[in-house]
Amino acid sequence: MSSRKILTNILKVVVSCLAVYYVVSRIDIAEIMEKVRSADLLLLLAALAAYTISQLAASFRLRNLFNLVPITITQKENIKLYWLGLFYNLFLPGGVGGDGFKVYLLGKYKKSNLKTVIGAILSDRVSGLSIIVILLLVFIPMLDYNIPFKNLAWVAIPLVAAAFYLFLYIVNKKLLPAFPRVMGWAICVQMLQMLSAVLILASLHIDARHMYDAYLFLFFLSAIAGSLPITLGGIGARELVFLWGAQYLGVNEGSAIALSLLFYTASAITALPGIIYTIKPAAILKES
């Protein structure tokens, strides 16, 4: 690793630490811990299940793109590779380190062209972000906050879908036939993750009438913040969004941070089995 990359990663760790310190210094930790301790365990387990299923759906979404590259990979190999990436994304800067490792393994053991592999994995990422942006646009008119032209937000939804189609066209025209399937899987992934967030909110005994739209808006906004390569695996960035967003939208800060922490815990628990594949990552893929 070059000295520049090392310095960049150190800076990302510093940014994460500063962000976490800022959040911790402005919240009542005892209140949040009490909320977590009193959470309904069965609902939390249901949230964990919903999140885990969402990641399985995400692996199917990615394989749709791999098939058009084409990359010959079984679904079993694909799931193992996907879970290895999930594990690395827990702590590598920006949450994209696992993607880099997938590119390396596919290039080495499947003899795939690196440019096309990167294009497929990047397209997978962008499909997810596109649906998140669409869901943000859906929630904007529902928010009890003065946002200019907020009632026109839905008009932009087709533009987001069109932008993703154009992205596929630019990256690799071979991927265009996968557009409807990939978008369908991306919707499925985000709906399952939204279900996970709703179950966490319910476990915290937050009544469904109490601004779920605002909590879910912050949830998806934090997902975008966490995907930016400026922190260690999104740590700190997500919590900042929840803290500042809660202040602007008038929701309980403690509940917002508790949602962030519990969702991250669910993602960490789901990703942990991926540690098995770090021992012999080459064994995931068979030589073609």
C-alpha positions as a Markdown table, in Angstrom:
| # | Residue | x | y | z |
|---|---|---|---|---|
| 1 | Met | 0.0 | 0.0 | 0.0 |
| 2 | Ser | 1.4 | 3.4 | -1.0 |
| 3 | Ser | 2.1 | 6.0 | 1.6 |
| 4 | Arg | -0.6 | 8.2 | 0.1 |
| 5 | Lys | -3.3 | 5.5 | 0.7 |
| 6 | Ile | -2.0 | 4.9 | 4.2 |
| 7 | Leu | -2.3 | 8.6 | 5.0 |
| 8 | Thr | -5.8 | 8.7 | 3.4 |
| 9 | Asn | -7.0 | 5.8 | 5.5 |
| 10 | Ile | -5.5 | 7.4 | 8.7 |
| 11 | Leu | -7.4 | 10.6 | 7.9 |
| 12 | Lys | -10.6 | 8.6 | 7.5 |
| 13 | Val | -10.1 | 6.9 | 10.9 |
| 14 | Val | -9.5 | 10.4 | 12.4 |
| 15 | Val | -12.7 | 11.7 | 10.8 |
| 16 | Ser | -14.7 | 8.8 | 12.2 |
| 17 | Cys | -13.2 | 9.3 | 15.7 |
| 18 | Leu | -14.0 | 13.0 | 15.6 |
| 19 | Ala | -17.5 | 12.4 | 14.4 |
| 20 | Val | -18.2 | 9.8 | 17.1 |
| 21 | Tyr | -16.7 | 12.1 | 19.7 |
| 22 | Tyr | -18.9 | 15.0 | 18.5 |
| 23 | Val | -22.1 | 12.8 | 18.6 |
| 24 | Val | -21.2 | 11.3 | 22.0 |
| 25 | Ser | -20.6 | 14.7 | 23.5 |
| 26 | Arg | -24.0 | 15.9 | 22.5 |
| 27 | Ile | -26.3 | 13.0 | 23.5 |
| 28 | Asp | -27.4 | 11.4 | 26.7 |
| 29 | Ile | -25.7 | 8.0 | 26.6 |
| 30 | Ala | -27.5 | 6.8 | 29.6 |
| 31 | Glu | -30.9 | 7.5 | 27.9 |
| 32 | Ile | -29.8 | 5.7 | 24.8 |
| 33 | Met | -28.5 | 2.7 | 26.7 |
| 34 | Glu | -31.8 | 2.5 | 28.6 |
| 35 | Lys | -33.7 | 2.5 | 25.3 |
| 36 | Val | -31.5 | -0.3 | 23.9 |
| 37 | Arg | -31.8 | -2.3 | 27.1 |
| 38 | Ser | -35.6 | -2.0 | 27.2 |
| 39 | Ala | -36.0 | -2.9 | 23.5 |
| 40 | Asp | -38.2 | -5.8 | 22.5 |
| 41 | Leu | -35.8 | -8.7 | 21.8 |
| 42 | Leu | -38.2 | -10.6 | 19.5 |
| 43 | Leu | -38.7 | -7.5 | 17.3 |
| 44 | Leu | -34.9 | -7.0 | 17.2 |
| 45 | Leu | -34.5 | -10.6 | 16.1 |
| 46 | Ala | -37.1 | -10.0 | 13.4 |
| 47 | Ala | -35.2 | -6.9 | 12.3 |
| 48 | Leu | -32.0 | -9.0 | 12.1 |
| 49 | Ala | -33.7 | -11.6 | 10.0 |
| 50 | Ala | -35.1 | -8.9 | 7.6 |
| 51 | Tyr | -31.7 | -7.4 | 7.2 |
| 52 | Thr | -30.0 | -10.8 | 6.6 |
| 53 | Ile | -32.6 | -11.6 | 3.9 |
| 54 | Ser | -31.9 | -8.2 | 2.3 |
| 55 | Gln | -28.3 | -9.1 | 1.9 |
| 56 | Leu | -29.2 | -12.4 | 0.3 |
| 57 | Ala | -31.4 | -10.4 | -2.1 |
| 58 | Ala | -28.5 | -8.1 | -2.7 |
| 59 | Ser | -26.3 | -11.0 | -3.7 |
| 60 | Phe | -28.9 | -12.1 | -6.3 |
| 61 | Arg | -28.9 | -8.5 | -7.6 |
| 62 | Leu | -25.1 | -8.6 | -8.1 |
| 63 | Arg | -25.2 | -12.0 | -9.8 |
| 64 | Asn | -27.6 | -10.6 | -12.4 |
| 65 | Leu | -24.9 | -8.2 | -13.4 |
| 66 | Phe | -22.1 | -10.8 | -13.2 |
| 67 | Asn | -24.0 | -13.0 | -15.6 |
| 68 | Leu | -23.9 | -10.3 | -18.3 |
| 69 | Val | -20.2 | -9.5 | -18.0 |
| 70 | Pro | -20.1 | -12.5 | -18.3 |
| 71 | Ile | -18.6 | -14.1 | -15.1 |
| 72 | Thr | -19.2 | -17.8 | -14.6 |
| 73 | Ile | -20.0 | -18.0 | -10.9 |
| 74 | Thr | -22.4 | -20.2 | -9.0 |
| 75 | Gln | -24.9 | -18.7 | -6.6 |
| 76 | Lys | -23.2 | -20.5 | -3.8 |
| 77 | Glu | -19.8 | -19.0 | -4.7 |
| 78 | Asn | -21.5 | -15.6 | -5.2 |
| 79 | Ile | -23.0 | -15.7 | -1.7 |
| 80 | Lys | -19.7 | -16.6 | -0.1 |
| 81 | Leu | -17.9 | -13.8 | -2.0 |
| 82 | Tyr | -20.7 | -11.4 | -1.1 |
| 83 | Trp | -20.4 | -12.3 | 2.6 |
| 84 | Leu | -16.6 | -11.9 | 2.5 |
| 85 | Gly | -17.2 | -8.4 | 1.2 |
| 86 | Leu | -19.7 | -7.6 | 3.9 |
| 87 | Phe | -17.2 | -8.6 | 6.5 |
| 88 | Tyr | -14.5 | -6.4 | 5.1 |
| 89 | Asn | -16.9 | -3.5 | 4.6 |
| 90 | Leu | -17.5 | -3.5 | 8.4 |
| 91 | Phe | -14.2 | -1.8 | 9.1 |
| 92 | Leu | -12.5 | -0.8 | 5.9 |
| 93 | Pro | -12.7 | 2.9 | 5.0 |
| 94 | Gly | -15.8 | 4.0 | 3.1 |
| 95 | Gly | -17.5 | 0.6 | 3.2 |
| 96 | Val | -16.0 | -0.2 | -0.3 |
| 97 | Gly | -13.0 | -2.3 | 0.7 |
| 98 | Gly | -14.9 | -5.5 | 0.4 |
| 99 | Asp | -15.8 | -4.6 | -3.2 |
| 100 | Gly | -12.1 | -4.1 | -4.0 |
| 101 | Phe | -11.3 | -7.6 | -2.7 |
| 102 | Lys | -14.1 | -9.1 | -4.8 |
| 103 | Val | -12.6 | -7.4 | -7.9 |
| 104 | Tyr | -9.2 | -8.9 | -7.0 |
| 105 | Leu | -10.5 | -12.5 | -6.5 |
| 106 | Leu | -12.6 | -12.5 | -9.6 |
| 107 | Gly | -9.8 | -11.1 | -11.7 |
| 108 | Lys | -7.3 | -13.7 | -10.4 |
| 109 | Tyr | -9.4 | -16.8 | -10.1 |
| 110 | Lys | -12.1 | -16.3 | -12.7 |
| 111 | Lys | -9.7 | -14.6 | -15.2 |
| 112 | Ser | -12.2 | -11.8 | -15.6 |
| 113 | Asn | -11.4 | -8.4 | -17.1 |
| 114 | Leu | -10.9 | -6.1 | -14.2 |
| 115 | Lys | -12.6 | -3.2 | -15.9 |
| 116 | Thr | -15.8 | -5.1 | -16.6 |
| 117 | Val | -15.8 | -6.6 | -13.0 |
| 118 | Ile | -15.4 | -3.1 | -11.6 |
| 119 | Gly | -18.2 | -1.9 | -13.8 |
| 120 | Ala | -20.6 | -4.6 | -12.6 |
| 121 | Ile | -19.8 | -4.1 | -8.9 |
| 122 | Leu | -20.0 | -0.3 | -9.3 |
| 123 | Ser | -23.4 | -0.7 | -11.1 |
| 124 | Asp | -24.6 | -2.8 | -8.2 |
| 125 | Arg | -23.7 | -0.1 | -5.8 |
| 126 | Val | -25.3 | 2.6 | -7.9 |
| 127 | Ser | -28.5 | 0.6 | -8.3 |
| 128 | Gly | -28.8 | 0.5 | -4.5 |
| 129 | Leu | -28.1 | 4.2 | -4.1 |
| 130 | Ser | -30.6 | 5.0 | -6.9 |
| 131 | Ile | -33.4 | 3.3 | -5.0 |
| 132 | Ile | -32.3 | 5.1 | -1.8 |
| 133 | Val | -32.6 | 8.4 | -3.5 |
| 134 | Ile | -36.0 | 7.5 | -4.9 |
| 135 | Leu | -37.2 | 6.6 | -1.4 |
| 136 | Leu | -35.9 | 9.9 | -0.1 |
| 137 | Leu | -37.9 | 11.7 | -2.8 |
| 138 | Val | -40.9 | 9.7 | -1.7 |
| 139 | Phe | -40.6 | 10.7 | 1.9 |
| 140 | Ile | -39.8 | 14.4 | 1.3 |
| 141 | Pro | -43.4 | 15.5 | 0.8 |
| 142 | Met | -44.4 | 13.7 | 4.0 |
| 143 | Leu | -41.9 | 15.6 | 6.2 |
| 144 | Asp | -43.2 | 18.2 | 8.6 |
| 145 | Tyr | -40.4 | 20.6 | 7.6 |
| 146 | Asn | -40.4 | 23.6 | 5.2 |
| 147 | Ile | -38.4 | 22.3 | 2.2 |
| 148 | Pro | -38.8 | 24.4 | -1.0 |
| 149 | Phe | -40.9 | 22.7 | -3.7 |
| 150 | Lys | -41.1 | 19.5 | -1.5 |
| 151 | Asn | -44.4 | 18.6 | -3.1 |
| 152 | Leu | -42.7 | 18.3 | -6.4 |
| 153 | Ala | -40.1 | 15.8 | -5.2 |
| 154 | Trp | -41.9 | 12.8 | -6.7 |
| 155 | Val | -41.5 | 14.4 | -10.2 |
| 156 | Ala | -37.8 | 13.6 | -10.0 |
| 157 | Ile | -38.2 | 9.9 | -9.4 |
| 158 | Pro | -38.3 | 8.9 | -13.1 |
| 159 | Leu | -35.2 | 11.1 | -13.6 |
| 160 | Val | -33.3 | 9.0 | -11.0 |
| 161 | Ala | -34.3 | 5.8 | -12.8 |
| 162 | Ala | -33.3 | 7.2 | -16.1 |
| 163 | Ala | -29.9 | 8.4 | -14.7 |
| 164 | Phe | -29.2 | 4.8 | -13.6 |
| 165 | Tyr | -30.1 | 3.5 | -17.0 |
| 166 | Leu | -27.7 | 6.0 | -18.6 |
| 167 | Phe | -25.0 | 5.0 | -16.1 |
| 168 | Leu | -25.3 | 1.4 | -17.2 |
| 169 | Tyr | -25.1 | 2.5 | -20.8 |
| 170 | Ile | -21.9 | 4.4 | -20.1 |
| 171 | Val | -20.2 | 1.8 | -17.9 |
| 172 | Asn | -21.0 | -1.3 | -20.0 |
| 173 | Lys | -23.8 | -1.6 | -22.6 |
| 174 | Lys | -23.9 | -5.4 | -21.9 |
| 175 | Leu | -25.4 | -4.7 | -18.5 |
| 176 | Leu | -28.5 | -2.8 | -20.0 |
| 177 | Pro | -30.7 | -6.0 | -20.2 |
| 178 | Ala | -30.3 | -6.4 | -16.4 |
| 179 | Phe | -31.8 | -3.0 | -15.7 |
| 180 | Pro | -35.4 | -4.1 | -14.8 |
| 181 | Arg | -34.2 | -7.1 | -12.8 |
| 182 | Val | -31.5 | -5.2 | -11.0 |
| 183 | Met | -33.9 | -2.3 | -10.1 |
| 184 | Gly | -36.4 | -4.9 | -8.9 |
| 185 | Trp | -33.9 | -6.6 | -6.6 |
| 186 | Ala | -32.7 | -3.2 | -5.4 |
| 187 | Ile | -36.2 | -2.2 | -4.5 |
| 188 | Cys | -36.6 | -5.6 | -2.6 |
| 189 | Val | -33.3 | -4.9 | -0.8 |
| 190 | Gln | -34.3 | -1.5 | 0.4 |
| 191 | Met | -37.8 | -2.5 | 1.3 |
| 192 | Leu | -36.4 | -5.3 | 3.5 |
| 193 | Gln | -34.0 | -2.9 | 5.1 |
| 194 | Met | -36.8 | -0.4 | 5.7 |
| 195 | Leu | -38.7 | -3.2 | 7.3 |
| 196 | Ser | -35.7 | -3.9 | 9.5 |
| 197 | Ala | -35.6 | -0.2 | 10.5 |
| 198 | Val | -39.4 | -0.2 | 11.3 |
| 199 | Leu | -39.0 | -3.3 | 13.4 |
| 200 | Ile | -36.2 | -1.6 | 15.4 |
| 201 | Leu | -38.3 | 1.5 | 15.9 |
| 202 | Ala | -41.2 | -0.7 | 17.1 |
| 203 | Ser | -38.8 | -2.5 | 19.4 |
| 204 | Leu | -37.9 | 0.8 | 21.0 |
| 205 | His | -41.6 | 1.3 | 21.7 |
| 206 | Ile | -41.9 | 4.2 | 19.3 |
| 207 | Asp | -45.5 | 4.6 | 18.3 |
| 208 | Ala | -46.0 | 4.3 | 14.5 |
| 209 | Arg | -47.9 | 7.6 | 14.5 |
| 210 | His | -44.8 | 9.4 | 15.9 |
| 211 | Met | -43.0 | 10.6 | 12.8 |
| 212 | Tyr | -41.9 | 7.2 | 11.3 |
| 213 | Asp | -41.6 | 9.1 | 8.0 |
| 214 | Ala | -38.9 | 11.4 | 9.5 |
| 215 | Tyr | -37.0 | 8.5 | 11.1 |
| 216 | Leu | -37.0 | 6.6 | 7.8 |
| 217 | Phe | -36.0 | 9.6 | 5.9 |
| 218 | Leu | -33.0 | 10.0 | 8.2 |
| 219 | Phe | -32.3 | 6.2 | 7.9 |
| 220 | Phe | -32.0 | 6.4 | 4.2 |
| 221 | Leu | -30.1 | 9.7 | 4.3 |
| 222 | Ser | -27.6 | 8.1 | 6.7 |
| 223 | Ala | -27.1 | 5.2 | 4.3 |
| 224 | Ile | -25.9 | 7.6 | 1.7 |
| 225 | Ala | -23.6 | 9.3 | 4.2 |
| 226 | Gly | -22.2 | 6.0 | 5.3 |
| 227 | Ser | -21.4 | 5.0 | 1.8 |
| 228 | Leu | -19.2 | 8.0 | 1.2 |
| 229 | Pro | -15.4 | 7.2 | 1.4 |
| 230 | Ile | -14.7 | 9.7 | 4.1 |
| 231 | Thr | -14.9 | 7.6 | 7.3 |
| 232 | Leu | -14.0 | 4.1 | 8.6 |
| 233 | Gly | -16.9 | 1.9 | 7.2 |
| 234 | Gly | -19.3 | 4.8 | 7.6 |
| 235 | Ile | -18.8 | 4.9 | 11.3 |
| 236 | Gly | -19.6 | 8.4 | 12.6 |
| 237 | Ala | -21.1 | 9.7 | 9.3 |
| 238 | Arg | -24.4 | 7.8 | 9.9 |
| 239 | Glu | -24.6 | 9.0 | 13.5 |
| 240 | Leu | -24.0 | 12.6 | 12.5 |
| 241 | Val | -26.9 | 12.5 | 10.0 |
| 242 | Phe | -29.2 | 11.0 | 12.7 |
| 243 | Leu | -28.1 | 13.6 | 15.3 |
| 244 | Trp | -28.4 | 16.7 | 13.0 |
| 245 | Gly | -31.4 | 15.4 | 11.2 |
| 246 | Ala | -33.3 | 14.7 | 14.5 |
| 247 | Gln | -32.7 | 18.3 | 15.5 |
| 248 | Tyr | -34.0 | 19.7 | 12.2 |
| 249 | Leu | -37.0 | 17.3 | 11.9 |
| 250 | Gly | -38.0 | 17.4 | 15.6 |
| 251 | Val | -37.7 | 13.7 | 16.4 |
| 252 | Asn | -36.2 | 12.3 | 19.6 |
| 253 | Glu | -32.3 | 12.4 | 19.3 |
| 254 | Gly | -31.9 | 9.4 | 21.6 |
| 255 | Ser | -34.3 | 7.3 | 19.6 |
| 256 | Ala | -32.6 | 8.3 | 16.3 |
| 257 | Ile | -29.2 | 7.4 | 17.6 |
| 258 | Ala | -30.5 | 4.1 | 19.1 |
| 259 | Leu | -31.9 | 3.2 | 15.7 |
| 260 | Ser | -28.5 | 3.9 | 14.1 |
| 261 | Leu | -26.7 | 1.8 | 16.7 |
| 262 | Leu | -29.1 | -1.1 | 16.6 |
| 263 | Phe | -29.2 | -1.2 | 12.8 |
| 264 | Tyr | -25.4 | -1.2 | 12.6 |
| 265 | Thr | -25.3 | -4.0 | 15.2 |
| 266 | Ala | -27.7 | -6.0 | 12.9 |
| 267 | Ser | -25.4 | -5.4 | 9.9 |
| 268 | Ala | -22.3 | -6.4 | 11.9 |
| 269 | Ile | -23.9 | -9.6 | 13.2 |
| 270 | Thr | -25.1 | -10.5 | 9.7 |
| 271 | Ala | -21.6 | -9.8 | 8.2 |
| 272 | Leu | -19.6 | -11.7 | 10.9 |
| 273 | Pro | -19.9 | -15.2 | 9.3 |
| 274 | Gly | -17.9 | -13.7 | 6.4 |
| 275 | Ile | -14.8 | -14.0 | 8.7 |
| 276 | Ile | -14.8 | -17.7 | 7.8 |
| 277 | Tyr | -13.9 | -16.9 | 4.2 |
| 278 | Thr | -11.0 | -14.6 | 5.2 |
| 279 | Ile | -8.9 | -17.7 | 6.1 |
| 280 | Lys | -8.8 | -19.1 | 2.6 |
| 281 | Pro | -10.5 | -16.6 | 0.3 |
| 282 | Ala | -9.1 | -18.2 | -2.8 |
| 283 | Ala | -11.1 | -21.4 | -1.9 |
| 284 | Ile | -14.4 | -19.5 | -2.5 |
| 285 | Leu | -13.8 | -19.5 | -6.3 |
| 286 | Lys | -12.8 | -22.5 | -8.3 |
| 287 | Glu | -10.6 | -22.1 | -11.3 |
| 288 | Ser | -12.7 | -22.0 | -14.5 |
